């Protein structure tokens, strides 16, 4: 039996796939891989540990959705599928978004995410975040975004970004200065 006879299931008028064409296609793909054109490392999203922490917590509470692990993807999903709320309406379980770059004129959402754990009567928000490889408790006071502490020494706004020598004038460092959105699930 010849090779052509073994291919009897081919439909009339259907083009035959030739071994040479397959070989050329494999060589082309391998050549692109060797040049780096087929790698995904440059296109991979930046996975923010804060976003990963928030996503895992929300999944553990029963909410089902998928993201690529980046804060931008989490922000995109939550802002379109859930409700944005004002800081005065914030409550435990809401998701906070921050702009931790802190160098623009105003915050751009979002490159860091956290979960609200408590809101005081004065409006100071205690939140839980993953940063620097640790889960930590931090604070934001939307009514006093430029103040680090109150008159009694209570922390109003945690540092979300260290001071850097090359910071432009007016760079933001406190959580209140970087808060850009709160989302209610």
ABEGO torsion letter per residue (X at the ends): XBAAAAAAABBBGBBBBBAAAAAAAAAAAAAAAAAGAABAAAABBBBBAAAAAAAAAAAAAGBBBBBAGBAAAAAAAAAAABBBBBAAABBBGBBBBBBAAGABABBBOBABBBBBABBBAAGBBBBBBBBGGBBBBBBBBAABAABABBAAGBBABBBABBBBAABBBGBBABAAAABABBBBX
